[in-house]
């Protein structure tokens, strides 16, 4: 094929390749061999032969396989540009628009993540058996890893180009989503932490800890993708793992009756020890989203709605945990005004209890009997809420934590 050697003389003169140095067509439509990059020449020898001579742009040609394996269209381009040696460089791209690949990449300018921690606390021994610890604990981090869509369209692009294949409008054509990891996120954490300890002279102890905290971040995890990758700071909000209040009480208490008696009933029913952990905590933040791609960015999911009022309810039910009528789908081609993680899931109130007793047979042999109850009161703990605008279950409680679980264990030690 003559074109592989730079001979376009058989083409119409109006389609002859133009010399970038002079701005005029090469004489006779022939590119001198001295103007070809050797590396480019090696590449072009492996190009498929064009089936027609349609010029795309200036000096490009197109090849469409006669029987492609799919509906994809393969476009092969040969562009000429001047390199440092003033040779003709050949550029090759392989674009397919109907089902291109999603790829992942890492920013070449990624930085080392940095975390800073600080705290200040006061401890006080109130009595011989009682201690109180009050502390401020803070943390700050930057250069944290997050995921952005490098090939995202800008809002309104699809609405401005109706009927055009989404992938033909992307900044990097030939690919669909390009998820790139960058170190652009940061977070800060501030908390008051209180710890109370009390041990009893006879036996037993109680520990109670309370945390009041707040965590703000651009990204709650290394794989968290912002709504708009061109402005990831729009997602700065409460972290997915933020809990405003957390109270945890743990205790061990030997039951006081029949502890020393040698009667059979005392041996059977006395000497038991009760222990447990009680946890009460605020619900986790959750994001309200909309279906589809109203912003017109070429990617569905993660887009938020508009909000016109308060969503808090005085009387919540499992069928309506928050006021749903204040949320609406944004106008096509625009972003919703609601911030990220604006709502909270239901909180948790959980009691785990354990009863334990040792039966001694000899000095070296004893049997441990343990009865454990998780969520001992069988309290219903709502966990998740449906938060997709337009879905039939929008605003309803969608998940629960486990109900009461009982288990028994025997352990023989010898």
Buried (B, 14 or more C-beta within 10 A) or exposed (E): EEBEBBBBBEBEEEBBBEBBEEEEBBEEBBBEEEBBBEEBBEBBEEBEEBEEEEBEEEBBBBBEEEEEEEEBBBBBBBBBEEEEEEBBBBEEEEBBBEEBEEBEEEBEEBEEBEEEEEEEEEEEEEEEEEBBBBBEBBBBBBBBBBBBBBBBBBBBBBBEBEEEBBBEBBEEBBBBBBBBBBBBBBBBBBBEBBBBBBBEEEEBBBBBBBBBBEBBBBBBBEEBBBBBBEEBEBBBBBBBEBBBEBBBBBBBBBBEEBEEEEEEEBBEEBBBBBBBBBBBBBBBBBBBBBEEBBBBBBBEEBBBBBBEEEBEEEEBEEEBBBBBEBBBBBEBBBBBEBBBBBBBBBBBBBBBBBBBBBBEEEEEEBBEBBBBBBBBEEEEBBBBBBBBBBBEEBBBBBEEBEEEEEEEEEEEEE
